């Protein structure tokens, strides 16, 4: 596949993506999500560039080929380190590499990356230029609309302009400010007001850029509405994790016009061989099933499904029989409803 064709394929997938979420969007989570949607773009948890360079690369970067299209999100602010991380990641075959310019945690701030980089667009431009030179796949940026006392209407267009001039053509914008002092990371996902209109204005100002919108989007219907208003993509976070079938099972049909999605019951059965392989390699059941708890959100039997897996998956010897027991509860409740 040519570079241009690969870029076009990933941009098509970016019409709907699942956000990078620390401790949540690991390889097992992504495998579940991929069974629900063949098309949605899936993101890794953020991995720092120094961790990629010096850490356990297979643990940090390894993933199942079935997860494609998948994007790696990197954290960092040193151009040379980020470039080296991109060169290392190239061997793993990711479809995109994304730079985090949105995380507000204290740990990220102390490392001078994440949302604090909204204050240093020149440094971000240097970082992405180095990453682009080292990466065979598209380099993108996920950012906020601003931080602290910045005026988003003033700084966001400047940020996009400077970073785009360095070669980035695709951005995901979390339509909230981040408050670096006074709010926790959880509060920064909920407290600062959303300004979707500013993201739409940026699309009008920069029509040549591929812009995805993120923040507070909790349904497939909402995603369709945002796409209809002119943004190029929609990124959904917590809703896609806690109720994945609601977001992803119908996404292929409604977003891409393809009848390739799967029902939650089909996903559970398709996961059995994956679970068995994981257990055979020394893994534990709960490492996978914790990402499956929301599959039957809002459906009869969902509470029993969650209880059986939550209580039993940590036990020694827990395996696919427990998953089938939980599934039987759901199917029995559905038949009785």
C-alpha positions in Angstrom: 0.0 0.0 0.0 1.3 3.4 -0.9 1.8 6.1 1.8 -1.1 8.1 0.4 -3.4 5.1 0.3 -2.5 4.3 3.9 -3.2 7.9 5.0 -6.6 7.8 3.2 -7.5 4.5 4.8 -6.8 5.8 8.4 -8.6 9.0 7.8 -11.6 7.1 6.7 -11.4 5.1 9.9 -11.1 8.3 11.9 -14.7 9.2 11.1 -15.4 7.5 14.4 -12.6 6.7 16.9 -12.3 5.4 20.4 -10.2 7.8 22.6 -6.9 6.8 24.2 -7.7 6.2 27.9 -5.1 5.3 30.5 -5.6 2.0 32.2 -8.5 1.2 29.8 -7.6 1.0 26.1 -5.0 -1.7 26.4 -4.7 -4.4 23.7 -7.4 -6.6 25.3 -9.9 -3.7 25.3 -9.1 -2.9 21.7 -9.6 -6.5 20.6 -13.1 -6.5 22.1 -13.9 -3.2 20.4 -12.6 -4.4 17.1 -14.9 -7.4 17.2 -17.8 -4.9 17.5 -16.7 -2.6 14.7 -14.4 -3.4 11.8 -13.9 0.2 10.8 -13.5 2.4 13.9 -10.1 3.8 14.6 -8.8 2.5 18.0 -6.1 4.3 20.1 -3.7 2.8 22.6 -3.2 4.2 26.0 -0.7 7.0 26.1 2.9 5.7 26.2 5.8 8.0 26.9 8.6 8.3 24.5 11.2 7.4 27.2 9.2 4.3 28.1 9.3 3.2 24.5 13.0 3.7 24.2 14.0 2.2 27.5 11.1 -0.1 28.6 9.6 -3.4 27.7 8.7 -2.7 24.1 6.7 -5.8 23.5 4.5 -5.1 26.6 4.1 -1.5 25.7 3.7 -1.7 21.9 2.7 -5.2 21.0 -0.8 -5.8 19.7 -2.8 -8.3 17.7 -2.9 -7.7 13.9 -6.7 -8.1 14.2 -6.8 -4.7 16.0 -6.1 -2.7 12.8 -6.7 0.2 12.2 -4.9 1.1 15.5 -3.1 4.3 16.4 -0.3 4.7 19.0 -0.5 7.7 21.2 2.9 9.0 22.5 3.6 11.5 25.3 6.7 13.6 25.4 8.3 17.0 24.6 11.8 16.1 23.4 11.9 16.0 19.6 14.8 13.5 19.5 13.1 11.1 21.9 9.8 11.3 20.1 11.5 10.6 16.8 13.3 7.6 18.2 10.0 6.3 19.7 8.5 6.7 16.2 11.3 4.7 14.6 10.9 1.9 17.2 7.1 1.9 16.8 7.4 1.6 13.0 8.4 -2.0 13.4 5.1 -2.8 15.2 3.0 -1.6 12.3 0.7 1.0 13.8 -1.5 2.9 11.4 -1.0 6.3 12.9 1.1 7.9 15.6 -0.5 10.6 17.7 1.1 13.2 20.0 -0.7 13.9 23.3 -1.1 17.6 23.9 -4.2 17.2 26.1 -3.5 15.2 29.3 -3.6 17.4 32.4 -2.3 15.0 35.1 0.4 16.2 37.5 2.7 13.5 36.3 2.4 14.6 32.8 2.9 18.3 33.7 6.0 17.5 35.7 7.4 15.9 32.5 6.5 19.1 30.6 4.2 17.4 28.1 0.5 16.8 27.6 -1.8 19.7 28.0 0.9 22.1 29.2 2.3 22.0 25.6 -0.7 24.1 24.6 1.4 27.0 25.9 4.4 26.0 23.7 3.2 25.6 20.1 6.7 26.2 18.8 8.0 23.2 20.7 5.0 21.1 19.5 5.9 22.1 16.0 9.5 21.0 16.5 8.3 17.7 18.0 6.0 16.8 15.2 8.5 17.8 12.6 11.0 15.3 14.1 8.3 12.6 14.4 7.1 13.1 10.8 10.7 12.7 9.5 11.0 9.4 11.5 7.5 7.9 10.9 6.3 5.9 7.9 2.7 6.6 9.0 0.7 9.8 9.6 1.6 11.8 12.7 -1.4 13.5 14.3 -2.1 15.6 17.4 -4.7 15.4 20.1 -5.1 18.7 21.9 -7.3 20.9 24.1 -8.8 24.2 23.2 -6.5 25.9 25.7 -5.3 25.7 29.3 -5.7 27.9 32.4 -6.2 31.6 31.5 -5.6 31.2 27.8 -8.3 32.6 25.6 -9.2 29.6 23.3 -10.5 31.8 20.5 -7.1 33.4 20.3 -4.6 30.6 21.0 -6.3 27.7 19.3 -6.1 29.1 15.7 -2.4 30.0 16.4 -1.7 26.5 17.7 -3.3 24.8 14.8 -1.6 27.1 12.3 1.9 26.6 13.7 1.7 22.9 14.2 0.1 22.4 10.7 3.0 24.4 9.2 5.3 21.7 10.6 3.4 19.0 8.7 0.5 17.9 10.7 -2.8 17.7 8.8 -5.0 15.9 11.2 -6.0 17.0 14.7 -8.4 15.7 17.4 -9.7 18.6 19.5 -11.0 17.9 23.0 -13.5 20.8 23.2 -12.6 21.8 26.7 -9.9 23.8 28.4 -7.6 22.0 30.8 -7.0 23.6 34.2 -3.5 22.6 35.2 -3.9 23.8 38.7 -6.9 23.1 40.9 -8.7 20.4 39.0 -7.9 16.7 39.0 -7.6 14.8 35.7 -11.2 13.4 36.3 -12.5 16.9 36.9 -10.7 18.1 33.8 -12.8 15.7 31.8 -16.1 17.0 33.3 -15.9 20.5 34.8 -14.5 22.9 32.2 -17.4 23.8 29.8 -17.5 22.3 26.4 -17.2 24.7 23.4 -18.1 22.6 20.4 -18.8 25.8 18.4 -15.2 26.7 18.6 -14.2 23.4 17.0 -16.7 24.0 14.2 -15.2 27.5 13.7 -11.8 26.0 13.4 -13.0 23.7 10.6 -14.3 26.7 8.8 -11.0 28.6 9.3 -8.9 25.6 8.3 -11.0 23.7 5.8 -7.9 21.8 4.5 -7.2 20.2 7.9 -8.9 17.0 9.0 -10.4 17.8 12.4 -12.1 15.4 14.8 -14.1 16.5 17.8 -13.9 15.0 21.2 -15.4 15.6 24.7 -18.7 14.7 26.3 -20.0 12.7 23.3 -22.0 9.8 24.6 -24.0 8.3 21.8 -23.8 7.2 18.2 -26.7 9.6 17.4 -24.6 12.5 18.8 -21.6 11.4 16.6 -23.8 11.4 13.5 -25.0 14.9 14.4 -21.5 16.2 14.7 -20.4 14.7 11.4 -23.5 16.2 9.7 -22.3 19.6 11.0 -19.1 19.3 9.1 -16.3 18.0 11.2 -14.3 15.2 9.7 -14.4 12.8 12.6 -15.8 12.1 16.1 -13.8 10.6 19.0 -15.7 9.0 21.8 -14.1 8.1 25.1 -15.8 6.9 28.3 -19.2 6.0 26.6 -17.4 3.7 24.2 -15.7 2.0 27.1 -18.7 1.6 29.5 -21.3 0.8 26.8 -19.3 -0.4 23.8 -22.0 -2.3 22.0 -24.3 0.8 22.1 -21.5 2.9 20.4 -19.7 0.4 18.2 -22.1 -2.5 17.2 -24.1 -0.2 14.8 -21.2 2.1 13.9 -20.1 0.2 10.7 -23.6 0.4 9.3 -24.5 4.0 10.3 -21.1 5.7 9.9 -19.6 3.7 7.0 -22.6 2.1 5.4 -21.2 -1.4 5.9 -23.1 -4.3 7.5 -20.0 -5.7 9.4 -20.8 -5.0 13.1 -21.5 -7.7 15.6 -24.0 -8.1 18.4 -22.6 -8.4 21.9 -23.5 -12.1 22.2 -21.5 -12.8 19.1 -18.5 -10.8 20.5 -18.5 -12.9 23.7 -18.4 -16.1 21.7 -15.7 -14.8 19.4 -13.6 -13.8 22.5 -13.5 -17.4 23.8 -10.5 -18.5 21.7 -8.7 -15.3 22.4 -9.3 -15.8 26.2 -8.1 -19.4 26.0 -4.8 -18.3 24.3 -4.3 -15.6 26.9 -4.8 -18.0 29.7 -2.5 -20.5 28.1 0.3 -17.9 28.0 0.0 -17.3 31.7 -2.5 -14.5 31.7 -5.5 -14.0 34.0 -9.2 -13.9 33.0 -9.9 -10.6 34.7 -7.3 -8.9 32.5 -9.7 -9.4 29.6 -13.1 -9.5 31.1 -12.8 -6.2 32.9 -13.1 -4.6 29.4 -16.2 -6.7 28.7 -18.4 -5.7 31.7 -20.3 -3.0 29.7 -21.2 -5.2 26.7 -24.8 -5.6 27.8 -25.3 -2.2 29.2 -29.0 -1.4 29.7 -30.1 -4.9 28.7 -31.9 -7.6 30.7 -29.4 -9.7 32.6 -26.6 -7.0 32.4 -26.3 -6.8 36.2 -25.9 -10.6 36.5 -23.3 -10.5 33.7 -21.3 -7.9 35.5 -21.6 -9.6 38.9 -20.5 -13.0 37.7 -17.5 -11.7 35.9 -16.5 -9.2 38.6 -16.7 -11.7 41.4 -15.3 -14.7 39.6 -12.7 -13.6 37.1 -10.0 -13.0 39.7 -10.3 -16.6 41.0 -7.5 -19.1 40.3 -8.6 -21.3 37.4 -11.2 -18.9 36.1 -11.7 -19.4 32.4 -14.2 -19.5 29.5 -16.7 -21.5 31.5 -17.3 -18.5 33.7 -17.8 -16.3 30.7 -20.3 -18.8 29.3 -22.1 -18.9 32.6 -22.4 -15.1 32.6 -23.6 -15.1 29.0 -26.3 -17.7 29.8 -27.7 -15.3 32.4 -28.0 -12.6 29.8 -29.6 -14.9 27.2 -32.0 -16.3 29.7 -33.0 -12.8 30.9 -33.5 -11.7 27.3 -35.7 -14.7 26.5 -37.8 -14.0 29.5 -38.2 -10.3 28.8 
